[in-house]
């Protein structure tokens, strides 16, 4: 089975280390310090030196982030509490008018009444008809607008299978990602999402109602109902989804214009894109079925309130995506209902992020995430989402060569000075060499950036705290990964595990990549390609 060296690598390599925050800060502080030292006398030199030292201390990396990052998080949380945005209530015209009429003293209550929760702000629908794939039109604040479609997939493996079948399935997923990596392809991001949830006994109950003998004793029916509840109580099942994201770039709009004017052309173009993706998703993920808009909203509602059946669409509105909730430090609390008694109940959620910097560098197989999907010591409701942004091979090859060059230079410089080689440099050099080998001309591989998220759900704060400890330890021991819990913006972070393909942003293009994109331009309307 093929292994890959994943983790331990930082996306940014700069003059002042691998920390992006430190590099950007020092690029401003150092020139300022030089100017102060040049214009001043001895006091100027001391001021300049002190400025650099303070900047280094403020940007020093710690297990809980830099001091600057901690201050920013604290400030963000206090601002959110003061503004009243820690609560969410689905928008209602009458309630809104009433709160606005009461004046500024009720501004916090009015701020809680919004159309979307923070996790899916700016969500709309390009295609929302029943029985057709739902095409979400998303315009998040501060991000490029994009379209997305969610597929329910069967999963790569079902039961005990041979190593050969595992390798074949992994190769199929690789081919799926490679299918839209080339530069002129419209989709760019794939979100692979697994929801681990209690089983829904609705199908079993429907089966017995259809076949029930009306003369059967009531004790038999109670016995069957008791058996269903007993079997469902300690069991968890998995539901798998894949979401594809199409940025609304100039190239996308130019291509869609061939199919018709404005949104009509977008829908026609997306129909061909969905058909193409269907052809590669099925073999890679054991069958695929695009969800309608209402089905996608039902999944989002279920993830907020696990008491709701994940496939229940009868009471779902296209824009009714949020459940009443409040945000606390480190948790997002949704007021839902108990699936048995239908009484009000709270669900506590918390979301963490996994990055390559928090992942120890080691050889991993395609099954490296399996300990998070099965075999947990506790029955924890959870969602694991990994988002992959593809990069054309040419640009990724340049980055890999640059990484190998810089890491090799760091190691050689340490050896020439008689110092021990930095373990981090040695590890990242190994990973960079592996990437460069995979990206050499003639290989089918492309570059990629990725980020992972995990959301845990429980009935109370104490249950959630226990779940966090179990998952944190499982990630650290079985996966060699560190989870960064996004304590001060849980409402928005939870949306990164919803089927919306949110939560990843490109690290930026080099000047050569931007120049190549400018020279590529757009095709003429008369062209066939």
CORNOR-V932291 format. One record per run of one state. SS is the DSSP state (2 for helix, 1 for strand, 0 for the rest). FROM is the first residue (numbers start at 1). TO is the last residue. If there is no record, write none. Layout:
ss = [SS	SS]
from = [FROM	FROM]
to = [TO	TO]
This chain:
ss = [0	1	0	1	0	1	0	2	0	2	0	2	0	1	0	2	0	2	1	0	2	0	1	0	1	0	1	0	2	0	1	0	2	0	2	0	1	0	2	0	2	0	1	0	2	0	1	0	1	0	1	0	2	1	0	1	0	2	0	1	0	2	0	2	0	1	0	2	0	1	0	1	0	2	0	2	0]
from = [1	4	7	14	15	17	18	20	40	42	59	67	84	87	91	93	102	104	113	115	118	121	123	128	135	139	146	154	163	179	187	198	202	212	218	234	237	248	250	257	262	286	288	291	293	305	325	329	331	338	344	355	356	359	360	362	365	370	374	381	392	393	417	423	439	447	459	461	480	481	482	484	486	487	498	511	521]
to = [3	6	13	14	16	17	19	39	41	58	66	83	86	90	92	101	103	112	114	117	120	122	127	134	138	145	153	162	178	186	197	201	211	217	233	236	247	249	256	261	285	287	290	292	304	324	328	330	337	343	354	355	358	359	361	364	369	373	380	391	392	416	422	438	446	458	460	479	480	481	483	485	486	497	510	520	529]
